[in-house]
């Protein structure tokens, strides 16, 4: 029995897909969440840092604003040059008058002093505005500008890092998923392969040790126990089935081969009936009348007596001819019955039969096979040719005659059915020749032929291409050939091109 077709992906493949999909989702989440989250945190840190710098600078600018010292204020703003990302700085008094500016070219076009205290973002620029409180009560405002370009660079770098980390995690995760799936599914797959081999008869009905965890071990133990029980039960059933199959094969072989011979028996009986019906029994009454007329009266009529004697001669000759034909038919019938007895005896001792060789001549053997396999009344328009090699014409050979006859009769009978089912010329050729391995008998027909894909099955038990066949004729013939120490082979060029069956059996020259 072939395993059922696979309708879906394997369990290991599906597990790997699930695990890989889960890791991919986690990686995409990381790629989408972490860069933005880290950029947000970096921006918050930049705002806090910028506000801290602005507040420190505003405190330092208090005295300069109180004493209205622009140079000091400019000097203090110059400290921003050592601060990363600082772009400009501006100080104005309480009236909004601009006292000093650091890097005036970097100040945006809009009037920054109109910006309220706090933090405002303008593109890639962050402007921090804080109040300046002088000791004497003076007030002013400090405007500082910081570049945000490093945040974008940091964000892109973070994305690249997270992307590489995601790819690495995904690759490692897929590999790990495949390894985990293999570890989990491997024992089940091995168990499945073992079960298939057992079902095909490639292994004994036992399970090998399969490691894979406690669950797999319990499954293997349960299956092993089940197999042992099934094996024990099936052995008994197999024995019984084998016995029945052997009996059925013997019975089928007997019926098939005896049926072939019975066809010839029917022909012989019909000929015997016709010969018996044709006996001149009515002429004896005519002879009685002639003799009675010749001896009527006191004297014998010599003329009538001569006619009666002549009539007696004709009747005697007719009776003798009929008797010879009847004896020939009875001898043929006896041979058929004897062959049936031998077939039954061989099949009855099928398992222990030994070849019984006897001297015979190849021409006689083929003639008997033709007579039984394709008798005249069933021959019709079939042309049969019989060819025997010159070295076998008169030389007696020792051969298992009845077994070979059984096989050749079956081959001729099959050839007869094959040509009767063909629309072309109906010919059967039977040839016998000597080969290195013994005697070779070939039966060639011009019948329906055999398809190439059927040649290997033609000798299988139960296989037949006939609508009314049972598939045991060629099977039993192949078995009989093997028992005789020979072989039976077939060749055919295809459907509608006939076939040739070749029987080869060992022979000995009779002394």
Order of alpha helices (4+ residues) and beta strands (2+ residues): alpha-alpha-alpha-beta-beta-beta-beta-beta-alpha-alpha-alpha-alpha-beta-alpha-beta-beta-alpha-beta-beta-alpha-beta-beta-beta
